[in-house]
Amino acid sequence: MVGRRRVSLVLLIAGTLASLLAPARSQTVDAIDQAWRGWMAKYDKSGELVVLHGDRPVREAAIRRSVDAPVPLASLSKAITAVCIAGLIERGRLSFETPLSQALAATLVRVGPPADPRLAAVTVSELLVHRAGFAAKQDVANAPLADYLRRHTAGRTAFDSQLKWILRTRLTFEPGTHYAYSNAGYLILGAIVEEASGRDYESYCRESVLLPLGARDAGLDPAWRILSSYGGWRMPLADYGRFYQAYASGNPAIGPQARAWMMSPQGKQVGGGVHYGLGTFVRPTRIGGGNFWHWGAWTYSLPGAHDGPLKASYSTFAVRLGELDVNMGVYLEPSLRGDHAHGELDRALGEAARSVGRWPLAGQ
């Protein structure tokens, strides 16, 4: 009898533990929504959330906004530019080692050579991974922007004008030696897309990358086209989630040559096992091909602009968890400040996504 009681007690304890642990293993996508709403309430933000499992939205939510409205993406635009560059490399129109002097040969005839001869030798690879030699706090793509916008519209791209600002700058670091996040490199990459494709930047990227991935409502923000290849795209968050599926293992939007380059940390490290690849931070994983993420933000105020008062304040975040085949995107207003809050949202969404045991089926 005593033996049977002990067995029964063990079984009872095991059953109780199983019942306590089961909810944690069988959370639904509601867990992600709740984690996002808790973080948004803590920081008093308005905005949107989208969650995609594979290329299919499984949750769209909004606070004081509509989930269908296009949102500006700020620096999440860099991933679009990088995937466009990757396509040109796969087609043989560029290589990762193509120097700026060759990639922009025709453009440099129009705008003039760089004041620092080292910039002419900077490669496409160094531009992609923020190792072109610019200083992180020396945002030469935006430094003269206010003067320009007092006399010109923000609603048109201006690659030649912005290139002139950049090309007259002396580099802070020897190219290839130092990671320093900068908009300037991605402005240059947008001009390279135009020269290598023979098309305008927006239509080429839209038709060659975004439409094939299902981002049908993507375009440069009519009010901020000046930000173009480093910060100018806008689209519904679900469309950006579909675009982010380009980073899934085997997705043809990134060909084998570019994918191998993207996943290799050599010459791309930023610390902690993380490197910068095609417009995103990358952490390779044993399952799912890696995790990818990026933050964006645009805060700007210019009362005396040519277009009338210009004002913007928002942040964006995208993350792909490869082992789950999940993409998540967040848009919030006003812009977020402080690295602690960024990391807190990243962890909250990641933990909630990993707790999901029942993803909605097709049609649900």
Secondary structure as GFF3:
##gff-version 3
##sequence-region A 1 364
A	DSSP	alpha_helix	2	25	.	.	.	ID=ss1
A	DSSP	beta_strand	27	28	.	.	.	ID=ss2
A	DSSP	alpha_helix	30	43	.	.	.	ID=ss3
A	DSSP	beta_strand	46	53	.	.	.	ID=ss4
A	DSSP	beta_strand	56	63	.	.	.	ID=ss5
A	DSSP	beta_strand	71	72	.	.	.	ID=ss6
A	DSSP	three_ten_helix	74	76	.	.	.	ID=ss7
A	DSSP	alpha_helix	77	90	.	.	.	ID=ss8
A	DSSP	alpha_helix	100	103	.	.	.	ID=ss9
A	DSSP	alpha_helix	105	111	.	.	.	ID=ss10
A	DSSP	alpha_helix	117	120	.	.	.	ID=ss11
A	DSSP	alpha_helix	124	128	.	.	.	ID=ss12
A	DSSP	alpha_helix	145	151	.	.	.	ID=ss13
A	DSSP	alpha_helix	159	167	.	.	.	ID=ss14
A	DSSP	alpha_helix	183	197	.	.	.	ID=ss15
A	DSSP	alpha_helix	201	205	.	.	.	ID=ss16
A	DSSP	pi_helix	206	210	.	.	.	ID=ss17
A	DSSP	beta_strand	219	220	.	.	.	ID=ss18
A	DSSP	three_ten_helix	225	227	.	.	.	ID=ss19
A	DSSP	alpha_helix	228	231	.	.	.	ID=ss20
A	DSSP	beta_strand	233	235	.	.	.	ID=ss21
A	DSSP	alpha_helix	237	244	.	.	.	ID=ss22
A	DSSP	three_ten_helix	245	247	.	.	.	ID=ss23
A	DSSP	alpha_helix	256	263	.	.	.	ID=ss24
A	DSSP	beta_strand	269	271	.	.	.	ID=ss25
A	DSSP	beta_strand	274	276	.	.	.	ID=ss26
A	DSSP	beta_strand	281	283	.	.	.	ID=ss27
A	DSSP	beta_strand	291	302	.	.	.	ID=ss28
A	DSSP	beta_strand	310	321	.	.	.	ID=ss29
A	DSSP	beta_strand	326	333	.	.	.	ID=ss30
A	DSSP	alpha_helix	339	355	.	.	.	ID=ss31
A	DSSP	beta_strand	356	358	.	.	.	ID=ss32
###
